[in-house]
Amino acid sequence: ANCTDETLGALSLLSEVIVDAELARTQITDTGLAALSGWKNLRRLDLTATAITVEGLRSILELEKLEFLNLTDTPTDWTKLPPELTQRAGLKIYGLSGSKD
């Protein structure tokens, strides 16, 4: 849980080879999540028990290869997620009350 917004920024040089980001129970915020917008090969993203909000999730809309997104215990509301995420073919979103899974 030592990963912070600054850590994610420092990883930008490796962004093309990162396909799985296990960020559960870390200190990242919406600001740090914005650093992931350039991680074009990211397939799995676990944000369990982080402070990520719906507004922060907008920064990952361009991650076209994303297949798995875990939002368990985050302050997100299923009804307010961008349709670009909720309706994306091949993307499974877990951990939201009222979710489809």
C-alpha positions in Angstrom: 0.0 0.0 0.0 3.0 2.3 -0.5 1.9 3.2 -4.0 1.0 6.9 -4.3 0.2 9.3 -7.1 3.9 10.1 -7.4 4.7 6.5 -7.9 2.4 6.1 -10.8 3.9 9.2 -12.4 7.4 7.7 -12.1 6.2 4.6 -13.8 5.3 6.5 -17.0 8.6 5.4 -18.7 7.5 1.7 -18.4 3.8 2.4 -19.4 4.0 0.5 -22.7 4.9 -2.8 -21.0 2.5 -2.6 -18.0 -0.6 -4.8 -18.7 -1.8 -5.4 -15.1 -2.0 -2.7 -12.3 -2.9 -4.1 -8.9 -3.5 -0.8 -7.0 -5.9 -2.1 -4.4 -5.6 -0.6 -0.9 -3.1 2.0 -2.1 -3.1 5.7 -1.5 -3.7 6.7 -5.1 -6.3 9.4 -5.9 -7.9 10.7 -9.1 -4.8 12.7 -9.7 -2.6 9.5 -9.8 -5.2 7.7 -11.9 -4.7 10.4 -14.6 -1.1 9.1 -15.0 -2.6 5.8 -16.3 -4.2 7.5 -19.3 -1.0 6.8 -21.3 -0.8 3.1 -20.3 -2.2 2.0 -23.6 -1.6 -1.8 -23.1 -3.3 -2.0 -19.7 -5.7 -4.9 -19.5 -6.4 -5.3 -15.8 -6.9 -2.5 -13.2 -7.7 -3.2 -9.6 -8.7 -0.1 -7.6 -10.3 -1.9 -4.6 -10.4 0.3 -1.5 -8.9 3.4 -3.0 -10.2 7.0 -3.1 -10.9 6.9 -6.8 -14.1 8.6 -7.9 -16.3 8.6 -11.0 -14.6 11.9 -12.1 -11.2 10.2 -11.8 -12.3 7.3 -14.0 -12.9 9.6 -16.9 -9.1 9.8 -17.3 -8.9 6.1 -18.2 -11.6 6.2 -21.0 -9.0 5.9 -23.7 -7.6 2.6 -22.4 -9.1 0.6 -25.2 -7.5 -2.7 -24.1 -8.8 -2.6 -20.6 -10.7 -5.9 -19.9 -11.1 -5.9 -16.1 -11.8 -3.1 -13.7 -12.4 -3.7 -10.0 -14.0 -0.8 -8.1 -14.9 -2.6 -4.8 -15.0 -0.3 -1.8 -14.5 2.8 -3.8 -16.7 6.0 -3.6 -18.1 5.3 -7.1 -21.8 5.2 -8.1 -22.7 2.7 -10.8 -25.4 5.0 -12.1 -22.9 7.8 -12.7 -20.2 5.9 -14.5 -19.5 7.1 -18.0 -21.3 5.0 -20.6 -18.0 4.7 -22.4 -17.0 2.3 -19.6 -20.3 0.6 -18.7 -21.2 -0.1 -22.3 -17.7 -1.1 -23.6 -17.7 -4.5 -25.2 -15.2 -6.8 -23.4 -14.8 -4.8 -20.2 -15.9 -6.4 -17.0 -16.5 -4.0 -14.1 -16.7 -5.4 -10.6 -17.5 -4.2 -7.1 -20.3 -1.7 -7.6 -23.6 -2.0 -5.9 -26.3 -2.6 -8.5 -23.7 -3.7 -11.0 -24.6 -6.2 -13.8 -22.4 -9.0 -12.5 
